[in-house]
Amino acid sequence: MAIQVTYRRTCRLSMRIVRNGDVHVSAPFGMSKKDVEDFISQHQEWIVAARKKTAERRNQRDAFFNQLPLTTKTQKIEANEKVKALVEPVLERFTKVIGVSPCSVRYKPMISRWGTCNVKERSVCYSTYLLLLPDWCVEHVVVHELCHLLEPSHNARFHELMDKYYPKWKEARKETRIITKGKCSRNL
């Protein structure tokens, strides 16, 4: 375990565990090294518990995404064909309803996002891992990216668009978060 201390413009000491289990400490400018070390020492129990929780979350996430093997070129091609077959009808239906259409649609194995939208190019990209989600959660992601073509940010207008075009979006987002923490609703 590595401990990284960063001095910054802050009023208090804070600490967090990053993905790989390292400890990142933020300390106010001018604070002594001894005070920082004492802070770390006093929070050893918290560090152990937080590292364990972080590792458990990472393992759950890995187990979820490992359900879709994408190690060979053939697996990637087949998965992209499947996700395209899943998304295209939903995309076609909602482009008519919303009245907006992307110039291009791509698919790639993104783990950190379900979809992305490039407003300038009017293109959307969907994660191959959508195959692991139930259909109604996939619909949510498709509508979400299409709404970004009308409103780039996640402001009140964007939420109004989501409410209008996919009223159960909050439930779908919640379900997606639950699924990625260990339960899968789709059979591959």
Secondary structure, DSSP 4 states (H G I P E B T S, - for coil): --EEEEEES-SS-EEEE-TTS-EEEEEETT--HHHHHHHHHHTHHHHHHHHHHHHHHHHHHHHHHTTS---SHHHHHHHHHHHHHHHHHHHHHHHHHHT---SEEEEE--SS-SEEEETTTTEEEEEGGGGGS-HHHHHHHHHHHHHHHH-SSSSHHHHHHHHHH-TTHHHHHHHHHHHTTT------
